[in-house]
């Protein structure tokens, strides 16, 4: 029995819109996988960027021009160009929707599917260390509630190479939600 295609989450939809902006700004005739990769890496709200930061070096990923354009338009609201998706990109989006678990297809589902695809972006992700297995392991870390300061760097290494930020062995203290005042 064939699985149903899950609907896109709002953030996944906005990633696809950002990819369309990037394609239009580069003068492309269709939205393709490199535009999706740039949008996934640079989208300010999607989980794909956080996952990628854990499993690969973001600076090692190609498509610098597309990524810069994605950063530039991520918080602005330019008019969306009327471009069609390439067949390759349609396949990636469709397959991500089929593989996604309910309630819908997220930006991370798009990232996993792009990493498994036989596209230039998929090759670039795998070359940079963002294999589907490593992405899946990073997603499991998020689901278990590990906070953003933890990474897969060796203990004692600064996170993202930024001195002064917590290292992989330090955790931010978690606050439990207030349950009301005692004696009330």
N, C-alpha and C positions, 0 to 999 in steps of 0.2 A: 504494500500500500504506500503510495507516494505521500510524503509529508507536505503539509500546507506551507505556503510562504508566509512568514510572519510579517506583520506591518513594521515599518520603520519607526523608531523612536523619534521624538522631536529633535534630539541632538543629532542623530544619524541623518535626518532630513536636512538639518542645517549644515552638516558636513558636506552633503551632496550639493547644496546651494553654494557653499563656499568654493567647492571644486568647479562649479559652473562659472563663478566670478573669475577664478584664476584662469580658466580656459579662455574666457572672453578677453581678459587683460593681456594674455600672451598672443592673442590673434589666432588661436586655434579654431578650427571649423567644427570640432566635436570635443566633448568632454571625455577625457581618457584616464587611464590608470595613474599616470604621473600627476594629474590634477587632483585625483582622489588622495594620493599619498601626501601631497603637499597640504591638502585640507585636513587630513587626519593628524598630521604632525603639528600643524599650526592652530588648529581650532582651540579656542581658549577654554571651552567647557567640556569637551569630550574626554572620555577616559583613555582614549587611544594614545594620546601624548604621554600621559603618566605611565602607561604600560611600556611604551617604546623607550622612555627614559630609563626604565629599569633593565631592559634587556639589550639595549644597543646604544651606540653613540649617535645622538641625533645629528651632530655635525658631519658624520660620515655618510649620511644619506644624500643621494643626489638630488637633482632638480632644485638647485639653490634659487634660481629666478622665480620659479613657481612658489616656493616656500616664502620668499620675501613678499611676493604679491599677496599670498594668503594672510601673512601677518598684517599687511597694510590694510586689507579690507575686512579683517575679522570683526572689528568693532564698529565699522562704518556701515552704512546701509545704501550702497549704490544700487542702481537699477540692475536687476538680474538679466543678463543677456539671454537671448533665445537660442540656445544651442542644444543639440541632441547629444545623447550619450553614444559613445562608440559601442560596437557589438561586444568588444572585450569587457568594457565597463559594465554594460548591461548584464553580462554573464556573472561578473563578480558580485554585483548587487543582488541579483536573483539567487545565486548560490548562498550568499550570506543570509538571505531571508529564509532559505530552506533549512540551513543548518542551525539557525538561531532557535533558542528555546523561548517559549512564551514568557512574557507578554509581548515581546517584540525584538526586532533586530537593532542592536546598539552600534555605536561607532566602533567598539572593540570587535564586534562580530564582523564588521566590514574590514577591520585591520587583519583579523585572522584569515579571512577569505582572501584578501589581497596577498598575504604572505604565502598562501598555498597556491596561488594562481601562477600560470606560466606567462607572466608579463614582465616587462622591464622593471616595474616597481616591485613585483614579487621577488625577482632575482636580486634587486638592490636590498630589499629587506633581509633576505636570507644571508646575503653577503655581509651585511652589517651585524649579523648575529640575532636578528629578530625572526627566529624560526617559529613555526606554529607551536611547537612544544614549549619553547621558552615563553612565548606570549601566553599560552594557556596556564603555565605555572605562575606567571605574574598576576594573571586574572584571579587565580585561586588565592594568592596572597591578599588581594584587595577584598575578596569575599570573606576571608577569615578575619578581616578588620585590622590588618596591619596598617599602620599609618604611613604617611607619605615620606617621612624622614628615613625610613628603612629602605635599604637597597641591597643589591647582590654584590656590593663591593666588599673586599676583604675587611675584617674588623679593624677599626682605627683609621680607615680611609675617609677623607672628607667627602660628603655627598656631592656628586656632580663636580668634584674638584674645587668647590668653593670653600676656602678656609673660613672657619668660624661657624659653619653650619653643623648641625649634629651629625655624628658619624653613624655608620650602620650598626654599631653596638649600642648606641644611645636611643632611647625611646622617649617620645614626648609623654608626659603623664596624662593619663586618661581621666576625665572627670565623669563621675556617674551623675545621671540626672537627679535633680533635687526631688525628693519624695515628700516634701512638706516639712514643716518645723516639728521638732519633737515636742510632745506635750500639748499639741493643739488639737 
